[in-house]
Amino acid sequence: MKKIQKGRRLHRERDQRHALLKTLATSLILKEKITTTEAKAKELSPFVQRKITRAKKGDMAARRYLATCFTPKAVKKLMEDLGVRYKERKGGYVRITKIGQRKSDSSKMAMIQLV
């Protein structure tokens, strides 16, 4: 039987999962704080941390790589603002705070923000 190696499926197929992560990551980069479900936040955290680490390099290859994932506005903020801000930090750019359950369907909610 074929099994997923790591990560969560989030009730979506592979392409939909990647699209979801890209849009959540773009929102997090531009707004620096978003509210989402706990599972999505836990899946988003390593995704965004890898992208920030790549942005810290600051070279053209990193910019081109990030341009395949994000909008031009998000790439600009990653390279010029976040890459410089976290230059001396070795990791742990994202904080997840649990905020209780959503009223409508009792989903566990979390706030994810850049440190």
N, C-alpha and C positions, 0 to 999 in steps of 0.2 A: 504494500500500500504506500502511495506517495504521501509524504508528510512534509509540512512546512518546516524549514530548518530553524528560522529564528523570527521573532517579531509576531505581531498580531495581524489577523486577517481583516478585522473591523467590518465583517460582513460584506466585503467587496472583492471584486476580482483584482488581479494584479495591476492592470492599467488604471483602474479607478482608485486603487489604494495610493499609487504613485501621484496621481493628479490631486488627490485629497491632501497628501503630505506637502506637495508643492504649494498649494493655495494657503494651507495653514502656516507654512513656513514664511511665505511672502507676507501674510498678515502680521505674523509675529515680528518679522524684521522691520516692517514699516511702522507698526504701532508700538512695538516693544512690550506689549502686554495684551494677552487675549484670554478669553474664557471658553473652555471646551470640555468635553468629557475626559474623565481621568485616563481611559485607555488611549485615546487619541493624543493626549498630552505626553504620556509615557513613550509613545511611539515617535512623537515629534521631536522630543528632546535630543536624542543622539543624532537625528537627521540634521537638525539645525547646528549642533555643535561641530559636526564634520564640515559643514559649509563655512562656518566662522573660522575654523582652523585653516581652511583653504584660503579664505580671504586675507588672513594675516600675512601670507607670503607676499601679497601685493604685486605680483608680476602679471604679465600679459596672459600667460597660460591660465592662471587662476581666474582672471577676469573672463576669459572665453569659456572656461568650464562653468562658472557661475551663470553666465548668460544663457546657457542651455537649460537651466533650472528656473530662473527667476526673470521678472520683468526688468527693464533697464533701470527703473527708479530704485528697485530693491538691490540690484547689483551695485549701483552707485553708492547707496547707503552702506552696504556691506564693505565695500572696498575703502571708501573714504572716511567713514565714521566708525563702524564697529571693528574693522581690522586694526585701526589705529588705537582704539579704546582698549582692546584686549591684547595688545602687543606683548605685554609683560606677563599676562596671565597664562598659565599652562593648561587650563581646562575649566570646566564647570561654569559655562557662560549662561546657563539656563536654570531657573528655579521653578519648581512645581509646588503649588500650594493647594491643598484640598479645601473645597469650600462647601461641602455638603451635597445634598441631593436636589435634583431638579423637581419642581412640583408636578409637572405634567406626567412624566413617566418614571420618576424616581431614579434617574441615571445619576451615577456619581460624577460630580462636576469638579473641575480643577481650574485654577488660574495659572497660566504659564507666562513667565516674564524673563526678560534678559536682566542679568545681575548688573 
